[in-house]
Amino acid sequence: MKPDLSVIIGSLNLKNPVMTASGTFGYGLEYADYFDPAMLGGIITKTVTLEPRAGNRMPRIAETPAGMLNSIGLANVGVESFLESKLPELENLKTAVIANIAGNTVEEYCLLLQKIANHPRVDAIEVNVSCPNVEQGGLAFGADASVIEEIMHCMRPETDKPLIVKLTPNVTDIQSIAAAAESAGADALSLINTVLGMGVDIQTRKPLLARITGGLSGPAIKPIALAKVYQAAQAVSIPIIGLGGIMTGEDAVEFLIAGASAVQVGTLNFIQPDGALQVISGIEKYCIDHGIERIQDLVGTLAEA
């Protein structure tokens, strides 16, 4: 008998625990030539901002051992075009659609939410707090628990749809940040976002990225991501969505055992377009092999060494 892979995130019901990470799957249909996105538990759209963004100058992607660096700069069509041209294309997609949003100020986050929250094709909102807070000298929103609380206190009254806060790993105490998001009304947490990194071309002595530093993703960050997920799971009772270097079903199972209720696949999408389906199959096989009837029974089952 096949195991029950369904997952509940707030009021969001997912057919399985595997989603695609923001920034790695376009706006939802770009991979449709490779497989039916409806087979996923959900898709998370490319980050949307108030105004269109061209993104950072090239080069803004570089391969590294066991991962990749990127400094895309949140290139996107802007919220108005997202509402008018991108979401209508997803109208008949039979899986959850989660819109990822980012702002430069608390007010921008709230305005974005007001614009998209009532759209019928938006099932949940993922709040990217790894962006620089221009009102506080450029420090990332996610590095300050009080600022996350301020964002959530502004956003929470505006919608009953699930609000998922995507946390940055570039902090010293992930538990206090996670707890602040929960206490302020977050329905779930996504972690981790990319890890700060850089690379150098020793022939030209130039950085691999035009902006010098960027976000490191891929298998290289999986141990970091697992540790952050485990730590956050000890501090909150809301669901955690784990991501960071998931390339196989076995990788995903590690995150579930560490405390994640669901996972996101990111860098793998660039390497193997239908890789997320292999992750789903791998999770299912693990459950069958180990007699696990419900995926929820696997969450947070890490045993002492």
VENZIDA-V971687 format. One record per residue. RES is the residue in one letter. PSI is psi in degrees with one decimal (NA if undefined). OMEGA is omega as a letter, one per 30 degrees, with the letter a starting at -180 (NA if undefined). NEAR is the number of other C-alpha atoms within 8 Angstrom. Layout:
{{RES | PSI | OMEGA | NEAR} {RES | PSI | OMEGA | NEAR}}
This chain:
{{M | 135.5 | a | 3} {K | 142.1 | l | 6} {P | 157.6 | l | 11} {D | 110.1 | a | 7} {L | 5.1 | a | 11} {S | 148.9 | a | 11} {V | 143.8 | l | 13} {I | 123.7 | l | 8} {I | 100.6 | a | 11} {G | -122.9 | l | 8} {S | 8.5 | a | 7} {L | 124.5 | l | 10} {N | 117.3 | a | 8} {L | 138.9 | a | 13} {K | -25.3 | l | 10} {N | 168.2 | a | 10} {P | 10.8 | a | 13} {V | 121.9 | l | 14} {M | 168.0 | l | 14} {T | 135.9 | a | 14} {A | 146.9 | l | 13} {S | 138.0 | l | 12} {G | -3.9 | a | 9} {T | 0.8 | a | 11} {F | 21.6 | l | 17} {G | -140.6 | l | 10} {Y | 6.5 | l | 9} {G | -26.1 | a | 11} {L | 0.3 | a | 10} {E | -22.6 | a | 8} {Y | 8.3 | a | 10} {A | -22.2 | l | 8} {D | -17.2 | a | 6} {Y | -34.7 | l | 7} {F | 167.4 | l | 7} {D | 112.8 | a | 7} {P | -18.8 | l | 12} {A | -14.2 | l | 9} {M | -14.6 | l | 7} {L | 158.2 | l | 14} {G | -32.2 | l | 13} {G | 163.8 | l | 13} {I | 145.2 | l | 15} {I | 121.9 | a | 16} {T | 162.0 | l | 16} {K | 143.1 | a | 13} {T | 136.0 | l | 14} {V | 135.3 | l | 15} {T | 171.0 | a | 13} {L | -46.5 | a | 10} {E | 153.6 | l | 7} {P | 147.1 | l | 10} {R | 133.0 | l | 11} {A | -19.9 | a | 7} {G | -178.9 | a | 9} {N | 161.7 | l | 10} {R | 158.4 | a | 7} {M | 156.4 | f | 7} {P | 144.6 | a | 8} {R | 8.1 | l | 14} {I | 138.3 | l | 12} {A | 138.0 | l | 10} {E | 142.5 | l | 7} {T | 164.8 | l | 8} {P | 124.0 | l | 6} {A | 28.8 | l | 7} {G | -167.2 | l | 14} {M | 151.1 | l | 13} {L | 140.6 | l | 16} {N | 147.9 | l | 11} {S | 62.3 | a | 12} {I | -34.9 | l | 9} {G | 26.4 | l | 8} {L | 41.1 | l | 8} {A | 127.3 | l | 11} {N | 170.7 | a | 12} {V | -7.7 | a | 11} {G | 155.8 | a | 12} {V | -36.2 | a | 14} {E | -44.4 | l | 8} {S | -34.7 | l | 9} {F | -45.0 | a | 11} {L | -37.9 | a | 10} {E | -33.5 | a | 8} {S | -26.7 | a | 8} {K | -50.0 | a | 10} {L | -38.8 | l | 10} {P | -28.6 | l | 9} {E | -17.5 | a | 8} {L | 6.5 | a | 10} {E | -38.7 | a | 7} {N | 9.5 | l | 5} {L | 122.2 | a | 7} {K | 55.4 | l | 5} {T | 170.5 | a | 13} {A | 140.1 | l | 11} {V | 121.1 | a | 12} {I | 121.7 | a | 13} {A | 126.9 | l | 14} {N | 130.0 | a | 14} {I | 154.4 | l | 14} {A | 144.3 | l | 13} {G | 170.7 | l | 11} {N | -14.6 | l | 11} {T | 163.8 | l | 9} {V | -40.3 | a | 10} {E | -36.5 | l | 6} {E | -40.7 | l | 11} {Y | -45.2 | a | 14} {C | -40.1 | l | 11} {L | -41.2 | l | 8} {L | -46.0 | l | 13} {L | -43.4 | l | 11} {Q | -33.7 | a | 9} {K | -33.3 | a | 8} {I | -19.9 | a | 10} {A | -33.5 | a | 12} {N | -2.8 | l | 8} {H | 129.7 | a | 6} {P | -20.6 | a | 5} {R | -2.9 | l | 9} {V | 112.5 | a | 13} {D | -24.6 | l | 12} {A | 166.0 | a | 13} {I | 129.2 | l | 14} {E | 124.8 | a | 13} {V | 111.8 | a | 11} {N | 106.0 | a | 12} {V | 20.7 | l | 13} {S | 2.7 | a | 12} {C | 156.2 | l | 11} {P | 134.1 | l | 10} {N | 102.3 | a | 12} {V | -20.4 | a | 9} {E | -10.8 | l | 7} {Q | 43.0 | l | 6} {G | 14.7 | l | 7} {G | -2.1 | l | 8} {L | 137.1 | a | 9} {A | 138.7 | l | 11} {F | -41.6 | a | 12} {G | -4.7 | l | 13} {A | -3.3 | a | 11} {D | 112.2 | a | 9} {A | -37.8 | a | 11} {S | -32.0 | l | 7} {V | -38.5 | l | 9} {I | -42.1 | l | 14} {E | -40.5 | l | 12} {E | -43.5 | l | 9} {I | -47.0 | a | 11} {M | -38.4 | l | 12} {H | -29.0 | l | 10} {C | -38.9 | a | 10} {M | -36.3 | a | 11} {R | -42.0 | a | 11} {P | -12.1 | a | 7} {E | -14.4 | a | 9} {T | 150.4 | l | 8} {D | -5.7 | l | 6} {K | 153.2 | a | 9} {P | 133.3 | l | 14} {L | 119.2 | a | 13} {I | 119.9 | a | 13} {V | 122.1 | a | 13} {K | 114.4 | a | 14} {L | 147.4 | l | 14} {T | 144.4 | l | 14} {P | -8.0 | a | 12} {N | 52.9 | l | 7} {V | 161.4 | a | 7} {T | -25.6 | a | 4} {D | 90.4 | a | 6} {I | -27.1 | a | 11} {Q | -41.6 | l | 10} {S | -35.1 | l | 9} {I | -44.7 | l | 13} {A | -44.1 | a | 13} {A | -37.3 | l | 11} {A | -41.5 | l | 12} {A | -42.5 | l | 14} {E | -47.3 | a | 12} {S | -25.3 | a | 8} {A | -2.5 | l | 9} {G | 7.3 | l | 10} {A | 141.6 | l | 15} {D | -22.5 | a | 12} {A | 167.0 | l | 15} {L | 142.4 | l | 14} {S | 130.7 | l | 13} {L | 136.7 | g | 16} {I | 161.8 | l | 14} {N | -176.6 | a | 12} {T | 157.0 | l | 10} {V | 137.3 | a | 11} {L | 129.6 | a | 9} {G | 174.5 | l | 9} {M | 167.3 | l | 13} {G | 157.2 | a | 10} {V | 133.3 | l | 8} {D | 108.1 | a | 9} {I | -15.6 | l | 6} {Q | -39.8 | a | 4} {T | -13.0 | a | 5} {R | 28.3 | l | 7} {K | 153.9 | l | 7} {P | 152.4 | l | 10} {L | -26.7 | l | 13} {L | 141.7 | a | 17} {A | -32.8 | l | 9} {R | 13.2 | l | 9} {I | -63.0 | l | 9} {T | 159.3 | l | 10} {G | -163.6 | a | 12} {G | 127.6 | l | 12} {L | 130.1 | l | 14} {S | 177.1 | l | 14} {G | -175.3 | a | 15} {P | -27.3 | a | 11} {A | -27.5 | a | 10} {I | 2.1 | a | 13} {K | -45.1 | l | 12} {P | -35.9 | l | 7} {I | -46.0 | a | 7} {A | -43.1 | l | 15} {L | -42.8 | a | 13} {A | -42.3 | a | 8} {K | -41.1 | l | 12} {V | -46.1 | l | 16} {Y | -45.4 | a | 11} {Q | -44.0 | a | 10} {A | -38.3 | a | 12} {A | -24.7 | l | 13} {Q | -15.2 | a | 7} {A | -16.0 | a | 10} {V | 163.2 | l | 9} {S | -8.2 | l | 5} {I | 158.9 | a | 9} {P | 148.1 | l | 11} {I | 136.2 | l | 14} {I | 116.7 | a | 13} {G | 141.9 | l | 17} {L | 155.0 | a | 17} {G | 90.9 | l | 18} {G | 20.0 | l | 17} {I | 114.5 | a | 15} {M | -14.9 | a | 11} {T | 168.8 | l | 10} {G | -36.1 | l | 14} {E | -39.3 | l | 10} {D | -45.7 | a | 10} {A | -40.2 | l | 13} {V | -37.7 | l | 10} {E | -44.3 | a | 9} {F | -39.8 | l | 14} {L | -44.8 | l | 15} {I | -36.5 | a | 12} {A | -13.4 | l | 14} {G | -2.7 | l | 14} {A | 142.1 | l | 17} {S | -22.2 | l | 13} {A | 173.2 | a | 12} {V | 163.5 | l | 14} {Q | 141.1 | l | 13} {V | 129.2 | a | 16} {G | -85.0 | a | 17} {T | -34.0 | l | 12} {L | -32.3 | a | 14} {N | -29.9 | l | 13} {F | -25.4 | a | 8} {I | -43.0 | a | 7} {Q | 98.5 | a | 7} {P | -32.3 | l | 10} {D | 20.8 | a | 9} {G | -33.3 | a | 12} {A | -33.5 | l | 14} {L | -35.7 | l | 9} {Q | -32.7 | l | 10} {V | -43.5 | l | 14} {I | -46.5 | a | 12} {S | -38.2 | a | 9} {G | -39.3 | l | 11} {I | -44.6 | a | 12} {E | -44.2 | a | 11} {K | -41.8 | l | 8} {Y | -43.5 | a | 11} {C | -42.1 | l | 12} {I | -46.0 | a | 12} {D | -28.1 | a | 7} {H | 12.5 | l | 6} {G | 30.9 | l | 6} {I | 116.3 | a | 11} {E | -29.9 | a | 10} {R | 128.9 | a | 10} {I | -30.3 | a | 13} {Q | -22.6 | l | 8} {D | -10.8 | l | 8} {L | -21.1 | a | 10} {V | 128.3 | l | 12} {G | 34.0 | a | 10} {T | 24.0 | a | 9} {L | 126.6 | a | 7} {A | 156.4 | l | 4} {E | 143.7 | l | 3} {A | NA | NA | 2}}
